[in-house]
Every structure is written in structure tokens, then in C-alpha cells.
Amino acid sequence: MISRRSALVSALAAALLATALVVSGSFGSSHREAPLISLDPTADNTDLYAFTAPDAAGKLTMVSDWVPFEDPAGGPNFYKFDQRARYWISLDNTGDGKPDVRFLFTFKDHIRNPNSFLYAAPPVMSIHSANLNEYQTYDVTLVRYRHGRPYSSRVLGRNLPVAPNNVGPKTMPNYGALANEANVNLPGGVKVFTGQRDDPFFVDLGATFDAVTIRKGTGNQGGGKDDLAGYNVHSIVIQVPDSMVTRNHRPVTSPSASNAVVGVWTSTDRRTVGVQPAQDARAHQGHRNHRRSSFSERGWVQVSRLGNPLVNEVVIPLKDKDKFNATTPNHDATNYGQFVLNPELAHLINVLYPGVNAPEHNRTDIVTALLTGIPGKTQIGPHPAAADTLKINLGVPPAAHPNSLGALAGDFQGFPDGRRLTDDVTDISERVVAGALVGHKVPLGDGVDQNDVPYLSSFPYVAPPHDGLNSNLKRFEPPHSPTP
């Protein structure tokens, strides 16, 4: 009989291989992944991260980004969340692919002087400055579900400030301090931030989309072009106690605890008929914070969603991409299981790189890695549904010495157990596809090993956005010594 340890190692190896095959054809995460959502950037989820931060033990930090490829100089109508949309971060703690806990974010626009063309007049020293002509506020609501249906909702915060766009140093001389005012502590140990941030993902998109080209050597010596460098996104960052999202409302005591694993995904809703006044999208306005709100899901339709990176991009075929964005994780096995079991991408990898010999059919390992979770690691409950959610084991503590290659380098706190900002999914995937887990260790990569700017060590962790005056899009990473 195979030992429990051996079984877990084998399951993780299969999961990493499956994840690599899913990712290798397109590393752009969820930027412009489907025809309809590519025409609706303010509703487009770009990336999702879920992790336990080193400075916030016992809490789950979730970073969800929207609005891809924000040019920092994109005025006079700068980027923002859409007050006609509803933005969700959802969690499944029972393994049925249905939401058990959801956080709803709704936004409202404000203009102080409609007779001015300026987004802001210098100097803006505070997020509440009268010189900030255009600004947004938001409400955040906790909604709890039972068997996929909402049964309670509670407003956690109302009229909270959104960090503005980083116009430039003349208008906003101390943007860091300005944006920090959007870090809000709410009752119950909840912390939230919304606003513009640097796009935290790093990847050579141009090379990747050109048949996974490697610019220099095997890709582990730098020299790649980070095509997301210099661009911004709009981020929602929320940090909550583990007990707020676990199935029994209790803290997680160990990685093997029955409540340790949750699945996370994000989505965006729009109204089903026409364009409605903004106040209609905020039906519970007027209630006091922390009182139960009259929450309703009627009249809204989901237009975008994101769990694991790249599923819609390279697993779901073109004819079903918009359908994927409109459906929920509990329907994934029925709607898209055949594309996961028999992925077109595996065949393309074999054509592009003869000798990889990626299995092309009956890929139950991909189902385990992305949909059902790895037994004893990221599986939610004994009989989980096959659902595309980013699964994280809350009982695994942050790594003392995190490695950007995650589990491939022995750092088992990284992807595919959640996803940290620093996880280099591109290099992990290329190396595993080459056969790293079967003894054929080729140090492949895209030549981009880190973000263009450093992340923050404290909340909200995502780096501040680039300013319009000094913006410089894209960058080449300097050559460096080969990574093992």
C-alpha cells in the first residue's frame, strides 16, 4: 500500500504538472480573456491572489484586480470602478462549488466641480481634499449563503474612500501617504483597501503569445520583457479573520483541520436590462453600518469571473468563453469537464516542443489540480464538486524563506495552494512542462522573474500605482546569473 506521504507527493506532482500545462499557452492571467468582457474593461477581472500574509497570521488576505492595462497617463477621464456594476469576492467552504460567504463591493461617483476639466487640482494632500475633483466611495457588504442561496447580509462599511489615480507628483506630491488613507479598519478585524495599484503580475506576454518564444537561452537568465510593467489596475484588497470564512466559523488550528481549506473566486455583475441609475445599484443605501441590509440578487447578471488563473484563456474554447464568464463554479464539471479532461493545449505543447510528451487525453490530474483539489492539501471536504476556485489551505503558515518557484522549489505555501503576489507561475509551469517532476530538469522560464516594482511588506501589499507624468510602459529584465 502506498504511504500517505507518498500519495500526497504524487498528488502534488500531478497537480503541478497539470497546472503547468494549463498555464503554458498563455501567461497573461485573465487580461482580456473572452470576447464580450474584452469590450467591458471596468467589469473585467484580471487577477486573483489569496494568501496568509506574514504580518497577519490567522487571517486570509484576498487581492482581486480589475480593469486591465491602465495607462497611468490615461486622462482626462482616468480609470475607475463602475458604479453601475457589482464586484464580488466569493468563498466556498463546503466543497459544493457554491458560495457560502461573499463580499460585495458597490461604488459611487462624486464630482465636486463639474465646470472644471481637471480630475484633480494641485496640491492634493489628503484623500478628502477639496482639490480632488473626481472621487469615489464604496460600500462593502458581507452576504452569507446556505445551499447556494443568500440568507443574511450585513453592511460592514459604508461610504469608504477609494484611493484615487496617481495623476503625477505636481498634483499629488505625496501619493503614498494619500493612498494610505484608503486603508480602512472595520469592526471584527476586517481590513479593506480599494483603488488604483500597480499591476502585480509579471510576464513576457509578447514572447508567450508568439508560440511561447524564449528570448535568451532557456529563459532562466533574465532578458525577458515584462509587458505588464508600468501598467496599473484597480484593486480590491480585503483581509479577514479565518473564522469569518470557515465552515464552522472557527479559527484553523492545523493544515489537516476539517475547516482548513476554502475556495475563492471573484466575479462582476451588471443589471440585466439597460443602464439604471447608480442609486438603483445601491438598494441598501441609508441603512446604518453593521445592520442587516435588504440584499437582493434579482435583476443582475454575472458577466465575468475568475478563480484559478488562465482557465478561461487556454482551457475553455472560444465558443464557450462568454458562457464561462456567465456561469458559476458548481456547473463547471457539466459544462466544461470535457475540455479539462482532453485539453487542446496539451496537444499544442507537444507540437511546439517535441519530446515533452504531455498526455493529451483523460487528464484527471488537471481535474484534481484545478477543480476538485489535492487530497490532504487543497481539497474541500471528502466529496468536493469539480469547481474552478482558487483553493487555499489556511492552516499552512507563511514560508520563512519564500521561493518564487513555490512548491517546485520545496516552498509548499505557494501556488497551487493559494497564490502569492511573488509566485512566478510562468517559470514554474515551463519547467514542469519540460519534465522537472520526472527527472528532466530544464531551467526554463520567460526571462522575467519579478515584478517591475517591489511589493509592500504590509497591507495592502500591492505596490502603489505608476504616475502619469513619469510613466514608462514595459521593461526588459537585465541578464543575470542562471537560476537553478
Summary of the structure (lengths in Angstrom):
residues: 484
radius of gyration: 21.7
end to end distance: 34.3
largest distance: 76.5
contacts: 1706
relative contact order: 0.22
helix: 22%
strand: 24%
